Amino acid sequence: MSRIRRSILVDASLRNVFEYSSDPKNLPECWPSIQEVKNIDGQRSFDFVYKMVGVRLDGHSDIVEFERNSRFKIRTSRGIQRLLKYTFEMAGDMTEVTLDIEYTIPNQVLAGLCEPIVRRVNEREAALVLESLKDRLEYVEDAS
């Protein structure tokens, strides 16, 4: 199992950052490889379509921990085996968001690519997810 950890400061209220981040319907706006989110069951589960280095994967995720304005965890049981842990903390008047990802690369992807390439792509994507979140929320806060 591989692990990635990234953090970012967002110039937006903790409540707004948490609410936006914890809503599965917002995932395609910030996560480039997530093509679609469907069958959302509140704060419990959802299905998604993910494209990893050109390979389409259908997945299912369960929200296994949820503490409002503090943290949540999402476990994916189909497609890509992974655990996403988001944590949120105040940092002065900003919000620090930390994303921890533990994942196992599916064999069908490894058949055509070596693991270091997939890992590098995933590391870049984790950073892009947080940058996209920051851009989206700072723009929304500024527009309010």
Secondary structure by P-SEA (a helix, b strand, c coil): cbbbbbbbbbcccaaaaaaaaacccccccccccccccccccccccccbbbbcccbbbbbcccccccccccbbbbbbcccccbbbbbbbbbcccbbbbbbbbbbbbcccccccccaaaaaaaaaaaaaaaaaaaaaaaaaaaaac
